[in-house]
Amino acid sequence: MQCRNLLHSALIGCAAITLIAPLVRATCSDAPSNENVLWYASTNLTGCPAGETTGVASHASRVRIAIDYSDMDCNYNAGVPPESIYVTWQNRSGNVTVNDKTTNTYADDSTDASGHTNVTLPSLSGNGTIRVWVTVSGADQGFQDVVIRTLDTDANGRITASDTTSATDVNWSGSVTSTDKNMILAHVDHWRRNALHGTLVRRTSLCDTCPDHHPNTKGEGALSWSPSQRYIAYTAFVGYASDTACKVFVVPSAPTDGNLMRQITNAPTTGHDYDPSWSPLNGVIVFDRADTMLISKGLFGNFGSVDTTDHIISHSNKTGCNDGGDNWPAVSPDGQWVVFSRCKGYAPPTLPGGWALWKVPIAGGLPTVLTDTTTSSTDKYAQWSANGQTIVFQRNDPGLGNQWRLFKVAATGGSTTQIFVGPTSYADSVLRDAVQPSYSPDDSILTFEYGNRHPSLGSQFTHTLNPLLSSPDSTKIIPNYASFLLRGEEAVMTPRLSADGTRLALNTSQIWAGRRNMNLPPAFTSITGTPTGTLTVSDTASVVSSDWDTYDTKTEYVVNASDPESNTITYNAFFRPAWMNWDAGTRTLSGTPGSGNIGKVYYVKLLATTASGGSDSFIFKITVATTGPMMIDRGALAPTLQVISDNPTQGPLLVRFAAPPNMVTRLIVFDVAGRRVASLEGKGISTLRWDGRARGSKRIGPGIYMYRAEVANVRKSGKVVIVR
């Protein structure tokens, strides 16, 4: 018998569900030709994704709908795109609401080989009943009523003191008490196209009613996640009577790690520390001070100690921008660069100031310009893509109506491209701005703030955007959170996703965080090198270090990861040098560095992602070694030496020695008059390296120099030419 467009849809018990008797109308084999929907509902929590807390029965704030889709002949409809399967909803009673503002909620993924997919209504707030309708391939498949109960009783998207404890939901610890209800985290599933978010949890206790710039209030600027996503860095006024300057603080992102706000910078009273950016290497944070300089500071032992020295990366002071210079830093995904804004320094009437994007090595050095320095436009709040190839930022161009817009530029600089086209006129004559763009960890979405940022008429929302869309307008962005106690035109929410893609943070008058993805992310487990062996990658590791076994022999490293929900994992490796190859299918890094790379250090970012939006990453710090492990009898070792390179175009003078452990090795350099210029010593198996410097580290001039390498009675002489 034919069974037209068979759809089997079930409400899974990830929300409080009040149901009549299950409606099991038929099976595919005996369904009448006019019946194409088979409905039944269940409160069986075993159908929920891993990570769901089951101790509170069916009161987590989401609804998950499972769908099986077959054709008229009961054949599975595989590969049906998510855009063809969606759910709409309507409030039936109470104040229950779906926090995401989009009209249709589409399937999480295309139907699989069995015609199966899920649709999730996440981030539900309030109490009451909603009615959900399912639509498949343009056909209405009926509706069902669902009862929702959450602790966000006033349905404002946040758990605050105004909410009651009469309803039931879950928090970080899986229990609800009157003392911790302000730290509730509502469960939320994730749809990777919309990046839907969960109920926010307040993470700071700054003053909500104090005037701007008052002690114990939040400062202006961005926020940043630690690589482990356990901490959030932000700016606040310290609250001392003698010191009203802003400092950088950190606070745990989860209440289970406490609520202590810890100060980690110490700006003088004449300046402020703003816009922290956490290095993916974890031990360094970068910020700007007094709007003129970029500073890095070391963080050690889970903040048990903080570097007492402020390391200046870049400093510029321009009179054309109210004595501003270098500002708004963001560390690259490999931890080696900082992109920032530099004042163009034009004084009126030539041009009204303006800022351009530059980048500089994180250790300091000569900055490189990325965007136009000849116009009056202002480019700021830049953020890197996960692969390090693209930088997104906000731009205000007085020639285009003083409206903030979103742009992108290649990490190497050059032409810019507008990535969000907002309307330029409104009935209220107040411009809408788009600010603070930031990529998700897998580069699949952008988060940003968009809306009317008028100081008294503000109505801003955080939004998500598909960065692959061609010139998306305001009809193609998805609002998530409304502004909350924002102050002034510079108060922006800075939506930022954590390194594993599971959490969102934003700032208004407080720092807030929420879990936006109940699907557990993948996790790297190890990296195995041939012949160096296996290195364990812990869940909290930001950096894993190893020698690339030898410069002249091919070495391979295979990375390994697992996913707690057995989802397919996609692997990537970014920031690879030219000699290093990557095979995503076999998860293998391989290559032969060559002698010109001996001693060089590379930072390769390894990324694992799943379709659910979860990710894991770490930096593989690779040092190119001179040689691999030598299987020898040290007691019977006959001393030998080998000149690896004496051509300055291929790098420094290198001599490799093999000798018993305590035998002294020497490399001596002379000028043409026979005067000793440099002398290096080692012992046993070693490599001596001369980089063209005399004793005292003074670089010598160009010319011809002689060298002699010796160990025991083995000697070799030659010459080396220094060309510059």
C-alpha positions in Angstrom: 0.0 0.0 0.0 1.2 3.5 -0.7 1.9 5.9 2.1 2.1 9.4 0.9 5.0 11.5 2.3 5.1 9.6 5.5 6.2 11.8 8.4 6.8 10.4 11.8 7.2 13.2 14.4 7.7 12.9 18.1 8.0 15.4 20.9 10.9 14.3 23.0 10.7 15.0 26.7 13.2 17.8 27.0 10.6 20.2 28.2 7.7 19.9 30.6 5.1 18.3 28.4 1.4 17.9 29.2 -0.1 15.4 26.7 -3.3 13.6 25.9 -3.0 9.9 25.0 -0.3 9.2 22.3 -1.7 9.5 18.8 -0.2 6.6 17.0 -2.3 6.6 13.9 -0.6 4.0 11.7 2.6 2.4 10.5 4.1 3.0 7.1 2.9 -0.3 5.8 -0.8 0.2 6.6 -1.2 4.0 6.4 -4.1 5.1 4.3 -3.2 7.2 1.3 -4.6 10.3 2.9 -2.7 9.9 6.1 0.9 11.3 5.8 1.6 12.2 9.4 2.1 9.8 12.3 2.2 11.6 15.6 3.0 10.3 19.0 4.5 12.0 22.0 6.8 10.8 24.7 8.3 12.0 28.0 11.2 9.5 27.8 14.3 11.4 28.5 16.6 8.8 27.0 15.9 10.4 23.7 17.6 13.7 24.8 21.2 14.5 23.7 24.1 13.7 26.0 24.5 16.3 28.7 20.9 16.6 29.5 20.2 16.6 33.3 17.6 14.0 33.9 17.2 14.6 37.7 14.5 17.2 37.1 12.3 14.9 34.9 10.9 16.8 32.0 11.4 20.4 33.0 14.4 21.5 31.0 13.6 24.5 28.9 13.5 23.2 25.3 11.4 21.1 23.0 12.9 18.6 20.6 10.9 17.2 17.7 12.1 14.0 16.0 11.0 13.5 12.4 11.2 10.5 10.1 10.3 11.2 6.5 9.5 8.7 3.8 8.1 8.8 0.3 4.8 7.4 -1.0 6.4 3.9 -1.3 7.8 3.9 2.2 11.3 4.6 1.0 13.4 6.9 3.2 13.7 10.5 2.0 17.5 11.0 2.7 19.3 14.3 2.2 16.2 16.5 2.5 17.7 20.0 3.4 16.9 21.7 6.7 15.2 24.5 4.9 12.5 22.1 3.8 11.6 21.0 7.3 10.7 23.6 9.9 8.5 24.3 13.0 6.5 27.4 13.8 5.0 28.2 17.2 2.4 30.3 18.9 1.8 31.2 22.6 -1.4 29.6 23.9 -1.3 30.6 27.5 1.0 32.3 30.1 4.1 34.2 29.2 6.1 31.4 27.7 8.3 32.5 24.8 11.0 31.2 22.5 14.0 33.6 23.0 15.1 33.3 19.4 13.1 35.8 17.4 13.1 34.1 14.0 9.8 33.1 12.4 10.6 29.5 11.4 12.9 27.1 13.3 14.5 24.8 10.7 15.7 21.2 11.1 19.1 20.8 12.8 20.5 19.0 9.8 19.4 17.3 6.6 17.6 14.0 6.9 20.0 11.0 7.3 20.0 7.7 5.4 16.9 6.7 7.5 15.0 9.9 6.6 15.6 11.1 10.2 16.3 14.6 11.5 15.4 16.8 14.5 14.0 20.2 15.0 14.7 22.0 18.3 13.0 24.9 20.0 15.7 26.0 22.4 16.0 28.7 25.0 12.4 28.8 26.2 11.5 31.3 28.9 8.5 31.9 31.1 5.6 29.5 32.0 2.7 28.4 29.9 1.7 26.5 26.8 2.9 26.8 23.3 1.5 25.2 20.1 3.9 24.0 17.6 3.3 23.2 13.9 5.5 21.1 11.7 5.9 21.8 7.9 7.7 19.4 5.6 8.4 20.2 1.9 5.8 22.9 2.0 3.0 20.8 3.5 1.4 21.5 6.9 1.7 18.3 9.1 -0.4 19.4 12.0 0.3 20.7 15.5 0.7 19.8 19.2 0.4 21.8 22.4 3.4 21.7 24.8 3.5 22.9 28.5 6.7 24.7 29.5 7.9 25.6 33.0 11.2 27.5 33.5 12.8 29.5 36.3 12.9 32.5 34.1 9.3 33.3 35.2 9.2 36.8 33.9 10.4 35.6 30.5 13.0 38.3 30.0 15.7 35.8 28.9 17.7 36.1 32.1 17.5 34.5 35.6 17.5 37.4 38.0 16.3 38.2 41.5 12.8 39.1 40.1 12.2 35.4 39.2 10.6 33.0 41.6 11.6 29.5 42.7 8.1 28.0 42.1 8.9 26.6 38.7 11.4 23.9 38.0 14.5 24.1 35.8 18.2 23.1 36.0 21.3 25.0 36.9 25.0 24.4 36.7 25.0 21.9 39.5 21.7 20.2 38.6 19.9 21.5 41.7 17.8 24.5 42.6 18.1 26.4 45.8 17.0 29.9 46.9 20.7 30.9 47.4 21.9 30.0 43.9 18.9 30.7 41.7 20.6 33.8 40.2 23.3 31.5 38.8 20.8 29.3 36.9 21.8 28.0 33.5 18.9 26.9 31.4 19.6 24.0 29.1 19.5 24.7 25.4 20.1 22.7 22.3 22.0 24.2 19.4 21.1 24.8 15.8 24.3 25.6 14.0 22.7 27.8 11.4 20.9 30.1 13.8 23.3 29.7 16.8 20.5 29.9 19.2 21.4 30.8 22.8 20.2 29.8 26.2 19.2 31.8 29.3 21.9 34.1 30.5 23.5 33.9 33.9 24.8 37.0 35.6 28.5 36.6 36.4 29.4 40.0 38.0 28.0 42.1 40.8 28.8 45.6 39.6 26.6 48.6 40.4 23.5 48.7 38.2 22.3 52.1 39.4 25.5 54.1 39.7 26.4 56.8 37.2 28.8 56.0 34.3 32.5 55.8 35.2 31.6 55.5 38.9 33.6 53.1 41.1 32.3 49.5 40.9 30.7 49.9 37.4 31.6 48.2 34.2 34.0 49.9 31.9 33.7 50.3 28.2 35.2 48.0 25.7 35.2 44.3 24.6 35.4 41.1 26.6 37.3 37.9 25.9 37.1 34.2 26.8 40.0 32.2 28.1 41.1 29.3 25.9 39.7 26.9 28.4 36.4 28.8 28.5 36.5 28.8 32.3 37.1 32.6 32.6 35.9 35.8 31.0 38.1 38.9 30.9 36.5 42.4 30.9 37.0 46.0 32.1 35.6 47.6 35.3 36.3 50.6 37.5 38.1 49.3 40.5 36.1 51.3 43.1 39.0 52.8 45.2 38.4 56.3 46.4 42.0 57.3 45.3 41.9 55.4 42.0 39.0 55.6 39.6 40.9 54.2 36.6 39.6 51.1 34.8 41.4 47.8 35.2 41.1 44.4 33.5 39.4 41.7 35.6 38.6 38.1 35.1 35.6 36.2 36.5 34.7 32.4 36.2 32.2 31.8 33.4 30.4 29.1 35.5 29.1 29.5 39.1 30.6 26.1 39.9 34.1 27.8 39.7 33.0 30.5 42.0 32.1 34.2 41.5 35.3 35.9 42.5 36.2 38.9 40.3 40.0 39.1 40.1 41.9 42.2 39.0 44.9 41.4 36.7 46.1 44.8 35.5 47.0 47.9 37.3 46.5 51.0 35.1 47.7 54.3 36.6 45.1 56.8 37.7 45.8 58.9 34.6 44.8 56.1 32.3 42.5 53.1 31.8 43.0 49.5 30.7 40.4 48.4 28.2 39.6 45.7 25.6 41.3 42.5 26.9 42.1 39.8 24.3 43.2 36.4 25.6 46.0 34.7 23.7 45.1 31.1 22.5 48.4 30.1 24.1 46.6 30.9 27.4 49.5 32.4 29.3 49.2 35.9 27.9 46.5 38.6 27.8 46.7 41.7 25.7 44.9 45.0 26.3 45.1 48.7 25.5 46.0 51.4 28.0 44.9 55.1 27.8 43.9 54.6 24.2 47.5 54.9 23.1 49.4 51.7 23.6 49.0 47.9 23.5 50.3 45.9 26.5 50.8 42.2 27.1 50.8 40.6 30.5 51.6 37.0 31.6 49.1 34.9 33.5 50.5 32.0 35.5 49.1 29.0 37.5 45.4 29.7 37.0 46.0 33.3 38.1 47.8 32.3 41.2 50.4 34.8 40.0 50.3 37.6 37.4 53.3 39.1 35.6 54.2 42.3 37.4 55.7 43.8 34.2 53.7 45.5 31.5 55.2 44.6 28.1 54.5 47.3 25.6 53.8 45.8 22.2 53.1 49.0 20.3 52.7 52.7 21.2 51.5 55.6 19.1 50.1 59.0 20.2 48.3 61.1 17.6 47.0 64.6 18.2 44.4 64.2 15.5 42.3 61.7 17.5 42.2 63.3 20.9 45.6 62.0 21.8 44.7 58.5 20.8 47.1 56.1 19.3 46.9 52.3 19.4 43.7 50.7 20.6 41.2 47.7 20.5 43.6 44.7 20.2 42.8 41.1 19.2 45.3 38.2 19.3 45.5 35.9 16.3 44.3 32.3 16.5 48.0 31.1 16.5 49.0 33.5 19.3 51.6 35.2 17.2 50.0 38.5 16.0 47.9 41.3 17.4 45.5 43.2 15.1 44.6 46.6 16.4 43.4 50.1 15.4 45.8 53.0 15.0 44.8 56.6 14.8 45.5 58.1 11.4 46.6 61.3 13.0 45.1 63.8 10.6 44.2 67.1 12.2 41.2 69.1 11.0 40.5 70.7 8.6 42.5 68.1 6.5 40.6 65.1 7.8 38.6 64.6 11.0 40.9 61.9 12.4 40.0 58.3 11.7 41.5 54.9 12.6 42.9 52.1 10.4 43.6 48.5 11.2 47.2 47.4 11.7 48.9 44.2 12.9 52.0 43.7 14.9 53.9 40.6 16.3 52.8 39.9 19.8 56.4 40.1 20.9 56.5 43.7 19.5 58.1 44.9 16.3 57.2 46.9 13.2 53.4 47.1 12.6 51.9 46.4 9.1 48.9 48.4 7.9 45.9 46.4 6.8 43.2 49.0 5.8 43.1 52.4 4.2 45.0 55.2 6.1 44.1 58.0 3.7 40.4 58.5 4.5 38.5 59.7 7.6 36.8 56.3 8.2 37.2 54.6 11.5 37.9 50.8 11.7 37.9 49.1 15.1 37.0 46.1 17.2 38.6 43.7 14.7 38.4 39.9 15.3 40.1 37.0 13.5 38.5 34.0 11.8 39.4 30.6 13.2 41.7 29.8 10.2 43.5 33.2 10.6 42.9 34.2 7.0 40.2 36.8 7.5 39.6 39.7 9.9 36.2 41.2 10.5 35.6 44.6 12.0 33.2 47.6 12.3 33.6 50.7 10.2 32.2 54.2 10.4 32.7 56.4 7.3 31.5 60.0 7.7 31.0 60.0 3.9 28.4 57.2 4.2 26.2 58.8 6.9 28.1 58.0 10.1 26.6 54.6 10.3 28.6 51.6 11.8 28.8 48.8 9.3 30.5 45.4 9.2 33.4 44.7 6.9 36.1 42.1 6.4 39.7 42.2 5.1 42.3 39.5 4.4 44.8 39.0 7.3 47.5 40.2 4.8 45.6 43.4 4.2 44.3 44.9 1.0 40.8 45.7 -0.2 37.8 45.5 2.2 34.4 43.9 1.7 31.2 44.9 3.4 29.5 41.8 4.9 26.3 43.3 6.3 24.2 45.8 4.5 21.8 47.6 6.9 19.1 50.1 6.0 20.4 53.7 5.9 17.1 55.4 6.8 14.3 54.9 9.3 11.0 56.5 10.1 12.4 57.7 13.5 15.5 59.2 11.7 17.7 57.3 14.1 20.4 55.2 12.4 20.8 51.5 13.1 24.4 50.4 13.7 26.1 47.0 13.4 29.1 46.6 15.8 31.4 44.1 17.4 31.5 41.2 14.9 33.1 37.9 15.9 33.4 34.5 14.3 32.3 31.3 15.9 35.1 28.8 16.6 34.3 26.9 13.4 33.8 30.1 11.2 30.2 29.0 10.4 28.5 32.1 11.9 29.2 35.6 13.0 27.8 37.1 16.2 27.4 40.9 16.4 25.2 43.6 17.9 22.7 45.5 15.7 20.2 48.2 16.5 19.5 51.8 17.5 22.2 52.8 19.9 20.8 56.2 20.7 21.7 57.0 24.3 18.0 57.5 25.3 16.2 55.5 22.6 18.4 52.5 22.4 17.0 49.2 21.2 19.9 46.8 20.4 19.9 43.0 19.9 22.7 40.5 19.6 22.4 38.8 16.2 23.8 35.9 14.3 24.7 35.9 10.6 25.9 33.3 8.1 29.3 34.9 6.9 29.0 33.1 3.5 25.9 35.0 2.5 26.4 37.5 -0.3 25.7 41.0 1.0 23.1 39.9 3.6 20.6 42.6 4.6 18.6 43.0 7.9 16.0 40.4 6.8 18.7 37.6 6.8 20.1 38.2 10.3 18.7 36.5 13.4 18.2 38.4 16.6 18.9 36.7 19.9 19.2 38.9 23.0 17.9 42.4 23.6 19.9 45.1 25.3 19.8 45.2 29.1 20.7 48.3 31.1 23.0 49.7 28.5 24.6 53.0 29.2 25.7 55.6 26.6 26.6 55.2 23.0 29.8 53.3 23.7 28.1 50.6 25.7 28.0 47.5 23.4 27.1 43.9 24.3 30.1 42.3 22.6 28.6 38.8 21.9 31.5 36.3 22.0 31.4 32.5 21.7 33.7 30.4 23.8 36.5 28.4 22.3 34.5 25.1 22.1 31.4 26.8 20.7 29.1 25.8 23.6 28.8 29.1 25.5 28.0 32.7 24.9 29.1 35.8 26.9 28.0 39.4 26.5 28.3 42.6 28.6 25.8 45.2 29.4 26.0 46.8 32.8 27.1 43.3 33.9 28.9 40.3 32.4 26.5 37.5 31.4 27.1 34.0 30.2 24.9 31.2 29.0 25.2 27.7 27.6 24.0 27.8 24.0 24.8 24.2 22.9 23.7 21.1 24.7 25.4 18.9 22.3 28.7 18.0 23.8 31.7 19.1 21.8 34.4 16.8 20.4 37.8 16.6 22.2 41.3 15.9 21.1 42.9 13.0 22.8 46.4 12.5 21.5 48.8 13.3 18.7 51.1 10.5 17.6 54.4 11.2 15.8 56.7 8.9 13.8 59.2 8.2 15.3 58.7 10.5 18.3 55.8 8.6 19.9 52.4 9.6 21.4 51.6 12.9 23.2 48.5 13.0 25.3 46.2 16.1 24.7 44.3 16.9 27.9 40.9 18.5 27.8 42.3 21.8 29.2 45.5 21.9 27.1 46.0 25.1 25.0 49.5 24.2 23.8 51.2 20.8 23.1 54.9 21.0 22.3 57.1 18.6 20.4 60.3 18.5 18.2 59.8 17.9 14.6 62.1 14.8 14.7 64.7 15.8 12.1 65.2 18.4 9.5 66.3 16.0 6.7 63.9 13.1 7.1 60.1 13.1 6.7 58.2 13.1 9.9 54.5 12.5 10.4 52.0 13.4 13.2 48.5 11.9 13.4 46.0 13.8 15.5 43.2 11.9 17.3 39.9 13.1 18.7 36.6 11.6 19.9 33.0 12.9 20.1 30.8 11.9 23.1 27.8 11.6 20.8 29.6 9.7 18.0 29.1 12.6 15.6 31.3 12.8 12.5 34.4 15.0 13.2 35.9 17.3 10.7 39.6 18.1 11.2 41.7 21.1 10.1 45.2 22.4 10.5 46.0 26.1 10.1 49.1 28.3 10.1 51.2 25.6 8.5 54.6 26.5 7.0 55.1 25.8 3.3 57.0 22.6 3.8 54.3 21.0 6.0 51.5 19.0 4.4 48.0 18.3 5.9 45.7 15.4 5.0 42.3 15.9 6.6 41.2 12.4 5.7 44.0 10.7 7.6 44.4 13.6 10.1 48.1 13.7 9.3 50.7 16.4 9.4 53.8 15.5 7.5 56.9 17.1 5.8 60.6 17.4 5.6 61.7 20.9 6.9 65.1 21.2 5.3 68.2 22.6 7.0 67.0 26.2 6.6 64.3 25.5 9.2 66.6 24.0 11.9 65.8 25.5 15.3 62.7 27.4 14.0 59.5 27.3 16.0 56.0 27.0 14.4 52.6 27.3 15.9 50.0 25.1 14.1 46.4 25.4 15.1 44.6 22.0 15.1 40.7 22.2 15.0 38.1 19.5 15.3 34.5 20.4 14.6 31.1 18.6 14.3 27.9 19.6 12.5 26.3 20.4 15.9 28.6 23.5 16.2 30.9 22.1 18.9 34.6 22.3 18.5 38.0 21.7 20.1 41.3 23.1 19.3 44.9 23.4 20.5 48.2 24.9 19.3 50.8 22.4 18.3 54.1 24.1 19.1 56.7 22.5 16.8 60.5 23.1 17.1 62.5 21.7 14.1 65.2 19.5 15.6 68.7 19.0 14.1 68.4 15.2 14.2 66.3 12.4 15.6 67.1 10.1 18.5 70.4 8.2 18.0 70.4 4.5 19.0 74.1 4.2 19.9 76.4 2.7 22.5 77.7 5.9 24.2 80.7 4.1 25.8 82.0 2.9 22.5 81.2 6.1 20.6 83.9 7.4 18.2 83.8 11.2 18.0 82.6 12.6 14.7 81.5 16.0 13.4 79.5 17.2 10.4 79.2 20.7 9.0 75.5 21.0 8.3 75.6 24.5 6.7 78.2 27.1 6.1 76.2 29.1 3.5 74.7 32.2 5.0 71.9 32.2 2.5 70.6 28.9 4.1 70.9 30.1 7.7 73.6 30.2 10.3 76.8 28.1 10.5 75.8 24.8 12.0 78.0 21.9 13.0 76.7 18.6 14.4 78.9 16.6 16.8 78.6 13.0 18.0 80.8 12.2 21.0 80.8 10.6 24.4 78.7 12.5 26.9 81.6 14.4 28.7 83.7 15.1 25.6 84.0 18.8 24.8 83.0 20.0 21.3 84.2 23.4 19.9 83.4 25.8 17.1 85.8 28.7 16.7 85.5 31.6 14.2 88.3 33.9 13.1 88.6 37.0 10.9 91.0 37.0 7.9 93.7 38.5 10.2 93.5 35.4 12.4 91.8 37.2 15.3 89.3 35.1 17.2 85.8 36.5 16.6 83.6 33.9 18.4 84.0 30.6 20.3 81.2 28.1 21.1 81.5 25.0 23.2 79.3 22.0 23.9 79.5 18.4 25.1 78.7 15.0 23.7 75.9 14.8 21.1 75.3 18.5 20.3 74.9 21.1 17.5 76.8 24.3 17.7 75.3 27.3 15.9 76.9 30.6 15.0 74.6 33.3 13.9 77.1 36.0 12.8 77.6 37.6 16.2 80.9 38.3 18.0 81.4 37.8 21.7 79.1 40.1 23.6 76.3 39.5 21.1 77.5 42.3 18.8 76.7 41.6 15.2 79.8 41.6 13.0 80.2 43.3 9.6 80.1 41.6 6.2 83.2 39.8 5.0 85.0 36.5 4.8 85.5 34.6 8.1 87.3 31.3 8.8 86.0 28.6 11.2 87.4 25.5 12.8 85.3 22.7 14.3 87.0 20.2 16.6 86.2 17.3 18.9 89.1 15.2 20.4 91.5 14.7 17.4 88.8 15.3 14.8 88.9 18.7 13.1 87.4 20.4 10.1 88.1 23.9 8.8 86.4 26.1 6.3 85.2 29.6 5.5 81.9 31.5 5.7 80.9 34.7 3.9 78.7 37.2 5.7 76.9 39.2 3.0 75.1 41.7 5.1 
